[in-house]
Amino acid sequence: MVISFSTGSTAIKRLLTYNFLPSKNMTRFLTFLVFFAGFGLSAFGGKDPAYNARILLIPLDDRPPCLQFTQRMGLIGDAQVVTPPLELLGRFTTPGQSDKIITWLQQQDLKSFDAAIIALDMLAYGGLVGSRVHDVPFEVAIKRLDIVATMRKRAPGLKIYGQSVVMRLAPTADRKNGAYREKLAHWAEISVATDPAAKAETAKLEQEIPAEGLADYKQARSRNLRVNQQAIDLVRRGIIDYLLLTQDDAKPKGVHIADRETLITETRRLKLTDKIAVQPGADEVSMLLLARALNKHATYSPKVKAVYSSEKLGNTVMPFEDRPLRQTVSYHIKATGSQEVNDERDADVLYYVFASRFEPGRADSFADEIDAKIKQSKRVIVADIDPKGDVQGGDTPFTMALEKRHLLPELSGYASWNTAGNTIGTALPQGVIFTLAQAKRMKQSSVANRIWTAQNWFLIHRVLDDYYFHNLIRAKANQFAKQVGRSSTLMSDETTSQVEAYCLGLLRQSFDELVTNYEQKRPGSLQQAVRCTKPIALQFDLPWNRTFEAMIDFTISCQSVPEN
């Protein structure tokens, strides 16, 4: 079986006559629906017998990491990931339609699913951005969470995995708060300090920040903590099987620390530490929970050994995080339902964490270490982390070192985007799920073909998105946006279309360069018996009218062939 799909389905396009969707949203909806049509991920109907598992997903929002990545990663584990229709999920500052999503949930045959992954913030507030403002009262938010208890009653055997976000320090950048957003974030960081200088600066900031903006922030923060506590209660009542309370972008100090400690204390008091984890993260969490769901479904728990490019950096707090890198890695490993081990001989997969961008020669030496393990037929995951937070994409020397050694097709997982938690929480579940697939799912050739297709798509996509777009193209796109518009963070539809066309032209060049290198298999390659079509039909979209995230897609088909 060879999996592919056409991005130019005229039949589907003729069916779509939604006049209520703006032109920009219409384009996104077309892309999304074609994706569903091609891969059988329709939100309607029963379990596709071709797939081993069926997972219901209520995503945090419609951004690619929360939605596209999770759906594609599911295919690596031979799982069908089903979500509500895209138009219900909102877009940027327009919240998702929580009540309609609840109606959609009520219409599903829950017994046809093997697990459900639910971002409680989407149900309560309409998504992550909606959670940062006080538009939804506490009473409305918790009432919406009643649907989770209803799901448990309707499908007692359904595994339910939940995510509830601990509010970050800074509000979302929008046209309303542009003048005071940074001041509010700084207030949230220092207002808990007790020294005279901090108190004086706090008082000064409170005079400079609009009273309405500060009040809304405080009310949203208070409400969210109470909803986090309600999520804990859903676990206590046996409604949610496993919960991640995840700290969105933060720092080692700030108002969020008290929230975090309150939740940790309550979890311990209720003796729920085996069912609830309080850890860094937001966008990547659905992927972590997907890995956990598939591991539990397969009664599998791979052993993971973490290897750091620098022990010192492993003990360092990364930008936008509130704890050392090593702790974040350990929390994420546990969240996937895997086991962290210290002895490489016990490991099913090795997790190489590179953060030494400013140590001369370390990119090559770390790539050599990875190369040696690959030659020993070890499974390897790679996370390339930005230790300063100013690039938020793949490192050039390290990426070139991986490409030079033709290591990319050999990896079980790879990522290098935005924060350390985002990167760790993408590479790890991909590698864990692929390890599961190799152990349990690839005996039938038709299934193996699906998995190889999904794995190669994801690896190519990660390098194309994380390195080529975020490191090489995004800065150029930002400059281009300023020439044709005003800002790369809040672009009009017209400016966005111009920037998308500009990026697509540059990305095509990078795409060809990457694919040429990727297709050059090394002797003894893990994929020596896998044949893939040349990736085609490259698509590029900026779903939130900013360059911070991109929807990138393309077509590839792979199949196993007899080695002789």
GIMO-V768996 format. One record per run of one state. SS is the DSSP state (~ for helix, > for strand, _ for the rest). FROM is the first residue (numbers start at 1). TO is the last residue. If there is no record, write none. Layout:
SS & FROM & TO
SS & FROM & TO
This chain:
_ & 1 & 9
~ & 10 & 15
_ & 16 & 22
~ & 23 & 39
_ & 40 & 52
> & 53 & 58
_ & 59 & 67
~ & 68 & 76
_ & 77 & 78
> & 79 & 83
_ & 84 & 85
~ & 86 & 88
_ & 89 & 90
> & 91 & 91
_ & 92 & 93
> & 94 & 94
_ & 95 & 97
~ & 98 & 107
_ & 108 & 109
~ & 110 & 112
_ & 113 & 114
> & 115 & 119
~ & 120 & 125
_ & 126 & 127
~ & 128 & 131
_ & 132 & 137
~ & 138 & 144
_ & 145 & 145
~ & 146 & 154
_ & 155 & 158
> & 159 & 166
_ & 167 & 180
~ & 181 & 190
_ & 191 & 195
~ & 196 & 208
_ & 209 & 210
~ & 211 & 236
_ & 237 & 241
> & 242 & 247
_ & 248 & 255
~ & 256 & 269
_ & 270 & 275
> & 276 & 280
_ & 281 & 284
~ & 285 & 297
_ & 298 & 302
> & 303 & 308
_ & 309 & 310
~ & 311 & 314
_ & 315 & 316
> & 317 & 317
_ & 318 & 323
> & 324 & 324
~ & 325 & 335
_ & 336 & 338
> & 339 & 340
_ & 341 & 343
~ & 344 & 346
_ & 347 & 348
> & 349 & 354
_ & 355 & 361
~ & 362 & 375
_ & 376 & 379
> & 380 & 384
_ & 385 & 395
~ & 396 & 404
_ & 405 & 407
~ & 408 & 410
_ & 411 & 412
> & 413 & 415
_ & 416 & 419
~ & 420 & 440
_ & 441 & 444
~ & 445 & 484
_ & 485 & 492
~ & 493 & 518
_ & 519 & 529
> & 530 & 532
_ & 533 & 535
> & 536 & 541
_ & 542 & 550
> & 551 & 555
_ & 556 & 557
> & 558 & 560
_ & 561 & 564
